[in-house]
Structure formats: structure tokens, C-alpha cells
Amino acid sequence: MPGKKVVRNDEAKSEPVDPISGQISQRVKLMRQQRTWSLEQLATASGVSRSMLSQIERNQANPTLAVTCKIAQAFGMSLAEFVEIPAASSSIHVIRGDDREHLFRSDEHVEIRTLSPLNLEKDVEFYQVRLKTGGALRSAPHFQGTREFLTVEQGRVRVQSANDSAELNKGDSTTYRADVAHTIENLGKGEATVFLVVIYQ
């Protein structure tokens, strides 16, 4: 509901937003989108109120050190990893194959690696997704206008976007709406690997 929001003193400071807070704002929004978490889910995981998280993402508040630590821990990161700002000395950003920071999900169903920089504000994200036998990646709707582009590197998969679906084999590509519930499912007998590009409008 519209109206004045009350912010607890232990969550944010009232002075003008500084550049570091701007970096944190970008980081929080990006990490939350990558995990397809809602603000409510992040609030539950971090113990920081939804209204405070919303203000941080909109760069309207300076989070305290304690709040920043809580958010970093919710993402499974150290404070240093969370607030790290890349050096400006090089225009080339390398992501090593063994960089564990970019592996943010790995379980018996799916492994997801981020192939685009985590600490840059952007409207495009690039992933490598490995689906174990019988595995599926089910995602809630992203922001309005979001689309995904997928290419199959290995195996056979089914992509479903709302009520539409398509089966793809190695070398096939597709694009589909991601602002509705969508699923990537492994149909083969072995592991399937796909490359996924998410474009936010």
C-alpha cells in the first residue's frame, strides 16, 4: 500500500546514498534474480525486512554493516566476496572454470554456473546448466518482459514456458518467455548440458 515506510535504525542510515551502497544495491538485485528469489524469500533467508531490501535494491538506503553481512550470508557468501568491486585496470574479465563463486547451485538434479560477471550491473545473464539424468530446472516467473535463449550442448531436453513446450536435441536453440513459470527438463538417459542467456527488458 502507498504511504510512508518506517525503517528501523539498525537497518539503514538516513544520509545520502553513497557509491558503495550503489554497488551493494546492484549486487543484491543481481544475486536475488539469479536465484529467482522473491523479496519475501530473501527477507526470510536474511532476517532483513522486505521493505528494507526493496529500498536497498532501489538504491534508496544505505545498509549498515550488520545488514550487509546478513544479506551476504543469505547468499552463502562472505562479506568480502559480496562487496568486492573489480579493479578498473583491465577491460577483460576472466571467469575461471574452477571458480567456486560462480557455482551457486549444485545438487542431485542440476548444476548451474554463472558465465557472466556477478558484480556488474547488467540486463543480460549467461549460464551453463547441467541437468542430471531425470533432472529439471523449474523457475518462477521473472520480471515482466524477461526472455531466455537456450542452446543444447549435450543431451536432449524439454523446455516449457507456461502452456507451451518444445523438445530439443544437441545443437538446437530456442527462445521463450521467462516472465511466466518455465522449466528445462532432461529427457535423455545421461547428463544434459545447456547454455542459457537471460535478457531482462
MOMOCOR-V919370 format. One record per backbone hydrogen bond with DSSP energy under -1.0 kcal/mol. NH is the residue of the N-H (numbers start at 0). CO is the residue of the C=O. E is the energy in kcal/mol with one decimal. If there is no record, write none. Layout:
BEGIN
nh,co,e
NH,CO,E
NH,CO,E
END
This chain:
BEGIN
nh,co,e
10,7,-1.7
11,7,-1.2
12,61,-2.0
21,17,-1.8
22,18,-1.9
23,19,-2.3
24,20,-2.5
25,21,-1.9
26,22,-2.2
27,23,-2.9
28,24,-1.9
29,25,-2.4
30,26,-2.7
31,27,-2.2
32,28,-2.2
33,29,-2.4
34,30,-1.3
35,32,-1.1
36,31,-2.3
41,37,-2.1
42,38,-2.5
43,39,-2.2
44,40,-2.3
45,41,-2.3
46,42,-2.5
52,48,-2.3
53,49,-2.4
54,50,-2.0
55,51,-2.3
56,52,-2.6
57,53,-1.7
58,55,-1.7
59,54,-3.2
63,10,-1.5
67,63,-2.4
68,64,-2.3
69,65,-1.9
70,66,-2.2
71,67,-2.5
72,68,-2.5
73,69,-1.8
74,70,-1.3
75,72,-1.4
76,71,-2.7
81,77,-2.2
82,78,-2.1
98,95,-1.7
101,98,-1.2
102,99,-1.3
104,111,-1.0
106,109,-2.0
110,129,-2.4
111,104,-2.5
112,127,-2.7
113,101,-2.7
114,125,-3.1
124,197,-2.5
126,195,-3.2
127,112,-2.5
128,193,-3.0
129,110,-3.1
130,191,-3.2
131,108,-2.3
134,131,-3.1
136,183,-3.0
138,181,-3.1
141,177,-3.0
145,142,-2.1
146,198,-2.2
147,175,-2.3
148,196,-2.8
149,173,-3.0
150,194,-2.2
151,171,-2.7
152,192,-2.5
153,192,-2.0
156,167,-2.3
157,184,-2.6
158,165,-3.0
159,182,-2.7
160,163,-2.7
161,180,-2.8
163,160,-2.3
165,158,-2.0
167,156,-3.1
170,151,-3.1
171,168,-2.5
173,149,-2.4
175,147,-2.0
177,145,-2.7
181,138,-2.1
182,159,-2.5
183,136,-2.1
184,157,-2.8
185,134,-2.8
186,155,-2.7
187,155,-1.1
191,130,-2.5
192,153,-2.0
193,128,-2.8
194,150,-2.7
195,126,-2.7
196,148,-2.9
197,124,-2.8
198,146,-2.9
199,122,-3.0
END
